[in-house]
Amino acid sequence: MESSILESIGQEIIGVMSPVSICMLLVVLLVYSLSSSNPFSSAPIRTAANLVYLENPSDSAGQKLEGALLNALVFVILIAIVTFVLVVLYYYNFTNFLKNYMRFSAFFVLGTMGGSIFLSIIQQFSIPIDSITCFLLLFNFTVVGVLSMFSGGMPIVLRQAYMVSLGIIVATWFTKLPEWTTWALLVALALYDLVAVLAPGGPLKLLVELASSRDEELPALVYEARPTLSRNEGNRRSNLGLLVGGVSDSRSVELQAVSNGNVHGDGSQNGRTAVEVRSLENVEGERNRDEGERSPLVVHSRERYSSDSNSSDYSTVIRTRESEIVVDEEMSPLVDMLGMDNEREQVRRDDTGNAVIASRGIKLGLGDFVFYSVLVGRAAMYDLMTVYACYLAIISGLGCTLILLSVCRRALPALPISITLGVIFYFLTRLLMEPFVVGTATNLMMF
Amino acid sequence: MTVAAGIGYALLALGPSLSLFVSVISKKPFLILTVLSSTLVWLISLIILSGIWRGFLPLKSTTWWPFAILIFSSVAFQEGLRLLFWKVYKRLEDILDAFADRVSKPRLYLTDKMQIALAGGLGHGVAHAVFFCLSLLTPAFGPATYFVDSCSQMPFFLVSALIALAFVTVHTFSMVIAFNGYAEGNKVDQVFVPSVHLAAGMMTLINFASGGCIIGIPLLFLMAVLTLMYCGRMVRRRLTENQRQGDS
């Protein structure tokens, strides 16, 4: 029985959703296990996010709201300034400085923030470990993390795992902010994200455009759903085919689909068994080079790709009467549609009607991981019910963003829809659903 | 006994769905998306219902008829939603088939359609278990337990986990029956699903009487087994029919 299309559709979406889910789950577990006797939770920490106002449980609601809004405003302004500095540095080609700065900050975050979280875990569960071993383990963890995130040659799984753990560490710290400030901050960041990615002259938009016009990697911490083929082959043609996400500094917000630059088309003109491989050289897709390979070569190269890349990244070759059709398994209808609209060459030879597409990966900024998890972690401090509601809201928001991504074909902010839905569902659940469900369930009424 | 008890209750309610998820759903990304979206639909329906009933809460726990109205209205609302879900699914199926034609892959098989229905039902069931059982389990991880007056034989968490298990089964498989009934235009199937749902909901009213859970829960499980058997017979009939068509 031939495999049905159910197995191929939606793979990319799941590829992004599963790490986000893992990140949120671990943050919730951490918040739960540490909140009971956490040394920091009693004394609120002073960070950039609550410079102006330190929340006090005895303050009135108005005071809290005002303070929280001020905090959020200051934090967003800080982030905007940092992002602009980043863009300016990138514009003047201080790439090495940026790279080293990112290495340092990742080292710092993993080492100190991660270290303090490990310490509190050790205290909480009274794990017997001596300080020298602990220090050695932490140092190794940190160094391997920095290496795997910023240099090639490491397995992509390790890289992804470290990205997720970096997100977890930062998010766990953010959950230590006071309640009102957290909500104000989340909403403000979602708004900022919207402006920074979509408005003309927004810093993230500028950064994405700069990076794509230079044909370089984005200078930011970005989670890649899947390795791009060009990297596997060790060649640096990392063409950002479709930018669908914004970017920023380490608390960044980005989501982008990347076509790896090998767009395999087939044109079975006039019944010849000729298959042309065209590679899309750059973003605009203007200089495409017609390699004009014969079909056996194409089959060959596709097979080589499949052996190179990981299991999710394979393709099949179906032989038909007249032509070789190279079908990539990972197309979803939406992606396919996008490919049809976007790649001009395909439009040019739509007389063949055969499906084609390069393998693509979706990139999600680490900032999205962090703030999704902050929302869920904050919800975990109230009740489990709000956690589930927020999780579902965020995931569906992410799904909507991914769908929009394939419709709009440009960098999109991943925070606004998810955070809005998350906040709405949190308050609806807390105010409406909880009394209803608790009222019926404690009477053992269910339906 | 604390963390272990909590995990035990959770697995009691969600264990079968978990194994179903791992063995059938998790291999196909599209089915995972279906589960998630149907869970979201159920959550939204619960929020809307609680919004409507918010004004009347808290209900007095001495009279039973307000609860009967509540359960009736909720079941009616959710069955209406199931119809809507079916309409959306129908359009999705057309899109999927069109897409399959374009990439020259086979169209959806009968088993695929059933799996989508199963995933939709699992989403509903999991949402039920999560919101009615799992979210109240937090105290079970602590050192104490909790008994309700009307059912003093078992801890509250155990009762709610058992009820949730029955409802997960009913929800999961009634979606398969319903989708099949709509597709075939079979009136019996179409009526069977809401009536099972309503009957199961009404059986929880028995818990209201003191010691009623001794009778109510076995009855509830009877409904679950009934749904399961009905679904199994229907699926076998469809599959053999399908095979015969394929042979001829």
Interface residues (C-beta under 8 A of the other chain):
Chain A: M1 E2 S3 S4 I5 L6 E7 S8 I9 G10 Q11 I13 I14 I318 T320 I325 V327 M331 P333 D336 G353 A355 D383 L384 M385 Y388 A389 L392 A393 I395 S396 G399 F425 L428 T429 L432 M433 P435 F436 V437 V438 G439 T440 A441 T442 N443 L444 M445 M446 F447
Chain B: K27 K28 P29 F30 L31 I32 L33 L36 S37 T39 L40 L43 L46 I47 L49 S50 G51 W53 R54 L57 P58 L59 S61 F67 L70 I71 S74 V75 Q78 I95 L96 A98 F99 A100 R102 V103 S104 K105 P106 L108 Y109 D112 Q115 I116 H128 V130 F131 F132 C133 L134 S135 L136 L137 T138 V148 S150 C151 F156 V159 S160 I163 A164 F167 H197 A200 G201 T204 L205 N207 F208 C213 G216
